[in-house]
Amino acid sequence: QVQFVESGGGLVQPGESLRLSCAASGIAFRFYDMAWNRQAPGKQRELAARITSSGTTNYADSVKGRFTISRDNAKTTVYLQMNSLKPEDPAVYYCVGRFRGSDYWGQGTQVTVSS
């Protein structure tokens, strides 16, 4: 059974940092492309960052230079380091795994940025 469990969300002030984690189970993690998508209230889901099975990364323009995605295949975990958080970053952040054209989603973790 494929399972992704996110953690690390919370409430921070503008300019602060958070690190999200997504622990995967039930899959051959190293073969999966992994991503963090986010959805803010009233908005569509959007890609924040992606890392392929080979380690290639790409980012939404809105988070470039502030967010870093990484993965630890031995721990079957993907991370999202979020620095310099802005008021426009609050959303539910979802971990997504892709393999052979199929996407698998975690339940999401809430990130709130407020002074």
C-alpha positions in Angstrom: 0.0 0.0 0.0 1.4 3.3 -1.1 1.5 5.8 1.7 3.0 9.3 2.1 3.0 11.0 5.5 3.8 14.7 5.6 5.0 16.5 8.7 6.7 19.8 9.7 4.0 22.3 8.9 3.0 25.0 11.4 2.7 28.7 12.1 5.7 31.0 11.5 6.2 34.7 11.0 7.3 36.2 7.7 11.0 35.7 7.1 11.2 32.6 9.2 11.8 29.0 8.0 10.2 25.6 8.1 11.3 22.2 6.9 8.6 19.8 5.7 9.2 16.1 5.6 7.4 13.3 3.7 8.0 9.8 4.7 7.1 7.2 2.1 6.2 3.6 2.5 5.0 0.7 0.4 6.9 1.8 -2.7 10.3 1.5 -4.3 11.0 5.1 -3.4 14.2 5.5 -5.3 12.3 5.1 -8.6 9.7 7.7 -7.9 9.8 11.3 -8.9 8.7 13.4 -5.9 7.1 16.8 -5.6 5.6 19.2 -3.2 2.4 20.8 -4.4 0.5 23.4 -2.5 -3.0 24.8 -2.4 -4.0 28.1 -0.8 -7.6 28.8 0.1 -9.6 29.7 -3.0 -6.8 28.9 -5.3 -5.8 25.9 -7.5 -3.2 23.5 -6.5 0.2 24.4 -7.9 3.6 22.8 -8.0 6.1 24.3 -5.6 9.1 22.0 -6.2 10.0 18.7 -7.8 12.9 16.3 -7.6 13.2 13.4 -10.1 14.4 9.9 -9.2 17.9 11.0 -10.6 18.0 14.1 -8.4 17.1 16.8 -10.9 15.2 19.6 -9.3 12.9 22.3 -10.5 10.9 25.0 -8.7 8.0 27.4 -9.2 9.3 30.9 -10.0 7.6 32.1 -6.8 9.8 29.9 -4.6 13.1 29.9 -6.4 16.0 30.9 -4.2 14.0 30.4 -1.1 12.8 26.7 -1.1 15.0 23.6 -1.5 13.7 20.1 -2.2 15.9 17.1 -1.4 15.5 13.4 -0.9 17.1 10.7 1.1 16.5 7.4 -0.6 17.8 5.4 2.3 15.2 7.0 4.6 12.5 7.0 1.8 11.9 10.6 2.7 11.6 13.8 0.7 12.1 17.2 2.3 11.2 20.8 1.5 13.3 23.4 3.2 11.4 26.7 3.1 13.3 29.9 4.0 12.3 33.5 4.0 8.6 32.6 4.1 6.3 35.2 2.8 2.7 36.0 3.4 1.8 34.5 0.0 3.3 31.1 1.0 0.5 29.8 3.3 -1.2 26.8 2.0 -1.7 23.1 2.5 1.5 21.4 1.2 1.1 18.0 -0.3 3.7 15.4 -1.0 3.2 13.7 -4.4 4.9 10.7 -5.8 4.9 9.9 -9.5 5.7 6.6 -11.0 4.9 5.4 -14.5 2.4 8.2 -15.0 0.4 7.6 -11.8 0.4 10.2 -9.0 0.1 9.3 -5.3 -0.8 12.1 -2.8 -0.2 12.5 0.9 -2.8 14.0 3.2 -1.1 17.4 3.3 0.4 19.6 6.0 -0.7 23.2 6.8 1.7 26.0 6.6 0.7 29.4 8.0 2.6 32.6 7.8 1.4 35.4 9.9 2.8 38.2 12.0 
